[in-house]
Amino acid sequence: MQHRHLNHNGYTLAAIDDIIARGKRQDWAGMRDAALADKTLMAKVLRIARTRESDRFAQRYHFWRSYAEQKLA
């Protein structure tokens, strides 16, 4: 996924936030596969997802928070 305002291809915190907010199914699948292979990436996903914990309308973030918590448990 080409990230707006980002000029790299790694899973930085900003890239993870962008993928959760604007990504399509293919982008999510790529991040999921990478996160399943690397627990530190899964922890980053959880860190970003928790930033929107209090926003009840941020369903994408709630989904990723729940998924990451389950996989890290």
Secondary structure, DSSP 8 states (H G I E B T S, - for coil): ---TT----S--HHHHHHHHHH--HHHHHHHHHHHHH-HHHHHHHHHHHHTTTT-TT-HHHHHHHHHHHHHH-
